[in-house]
């Protein structure tokens, strides 16, 4: 807890607790003199006492929409640290699973909170309450704790069961192992994939807090009647495997990526490295061989790995051995955004330990599936992956590859192993699969259709803009004011973005309730946020968040611009400014269009180079009545939409020129020119 014992909450958290929008909370604060006063934070991101807020909401009848468990999380979040909070949540799960009190290491002040959570769990659902607390905890600590998204975990488990069942021909009590289990996402998916079959779930993790959470999570999930055997223990599976003497039928693993201190020196002579000692820079290949070493004959393993594992030169000998011995069955390239790190196309490796009783197969093949090319993202901010389509694509690939003959189709190919055993042993699917002419033709048709629609839209906008009736008469030009003067008059508020605290920026898509982070480098690349911040970081650091309707201004000459923000709440980095107007005095689109005028930037610049900064407070705006602002604002908005279409048409047009050039060079011209 905080030193004063007070649990702080923000306006956004109050809105969530009360089951209303943030605007409603701001309205309560303005209208009710009895609304609790601010205890911390900033004017833009104030903090309040949770106890005072809860009492006020109950007294004013504004809490009826909120589930009681919503009120638990701020109190858990206020505990001393990550481990204390995690262990407290694990203790809640332990008691809800019927294991009795076991948290002897809990602090005295934490016990009442745990007891309250258990009480709420028994009335609102034990598994639901535990999962709620766990997910909130993971959202806060997502930069330190890697998780496997549930749809991906389910797909990995399905592929593993498919491979091992096909090999065995029957289901018996299947032992599923995850040597780096985290909070148990993969083991939970395995329990679901087992269906009516008996299953034993064993997991290890070097973080005892994660191991405790995984154990109670699986036990609570088992209350649906499946009753798997569960054994999760803390321990470093590479250095001191807690299940060294327990063979498994299936191994599922999302191992730590790019770790140099994985035990290279002390494990140099370990018997698990039957395919070769993993180089220091290839820890993922150590996890691959660890999983294989723990499998029974006929067992299967599915691992989630970074794409570099398929191509790095240091690991080519181990990859070659995995191919020659028939252990590696398939490599699937997933679209970016399927799991962290979200900016890269992660790979699924499907492996199997050959059964000595099976007939030796001559001239083996490797299944390569390129889902990354099949489901490309238009931008770094595309929405959640289409898991139904990705899953169907992967299943179809495995179904078609079950035959005995070499096979290939769109984005899928079975490649003879002998063709892969060159100098590089590069197993990246996209380097062995060329898109079919038919598929390329379909994509070109889609691109042409979009390009034609853009040209039509640009034509309409161009005619509208050309007919605005501009005049050169400047005799009655109104006087101008500056942003600084408008701020002093209360017509707007100006807030400057800042550098986030070191180590707090997440990569790719926001997780949970995270805020996208927009920076000047993002604007220079593609204009889209490439990072994000957790809500607690935003609150604690006083970060500047641009809301819908705010004007965002870039204060650097080489990227200078201004626009009305219409997306989700977004944190602004250095040299980005959020301007919030008083709508009864200023029109946002009129302000944005006026501020972004190139002549305005030249006048407000600190010096003439492209790296100069713009003093946003010196930018000028004409003083005209509000109805005139709105007339100009509508024109500025149309101009901004026209600019967006021009940029999209430029990108799409260059792509069409490139793709058509490839098709013509390949001799695919069928009609007359």
ABEGO torsion letter per residue (X at the ends): XBAAGBBBBBAAAAAAAAGBBAAAAAAAAAABAABBBBABEBAABBBBBAAAAAAAAAAAGAAAABBAAAAAAAAAAABABAAAAAAAAAAAAAAAAGAEBABAABBAAAAAAAAAAAAAAAAAEAAAAAAAAAAAAAAAAAAABBBBBAAAAAAAAAAAAAAAAAAAGBBBBBBBBBABAEAGAAAAAAAAAAEABBBBBBBBBABAAAAAAAAAAAAAAAAAGAGBBBBBBBEBAAABBAAAABBBABBBBBBBBGBABAGAAAAAABAABAAEBBBAABAAAAAAAAAAAABBBGBBBBBBBBAAAAABAAAAAAAAAAAAAGABABBBBBBBGABOBAABBBBBBBBBBBBAABBBBBGBBBBBBBAAAABBBABAABBBBBAAAAAAAAAAAAAAAABABBBBBBGBBBBBAAAABBAAGBABAAAABBBBAAAAAAAAAAAAAAAAAAAAAAAAAAAAAAAAGBBABAAABBBBBBAAAAAAAGABBBBBBBBBBBGABBBEBBBEABBBBBBAAAAAAAGBBABBBBAAAAAAAGBBBBBBGBBBBBABAAABBBBBBABBBBBBBBGBBBBBBBAAABBAAAAAAAAABAAAAAAABABABAABBBBAAABBBBBBBAAAAAAAAAAAAAAAAAAAAAAAAAAAAAAAAAAAAAAAAAGABABBX
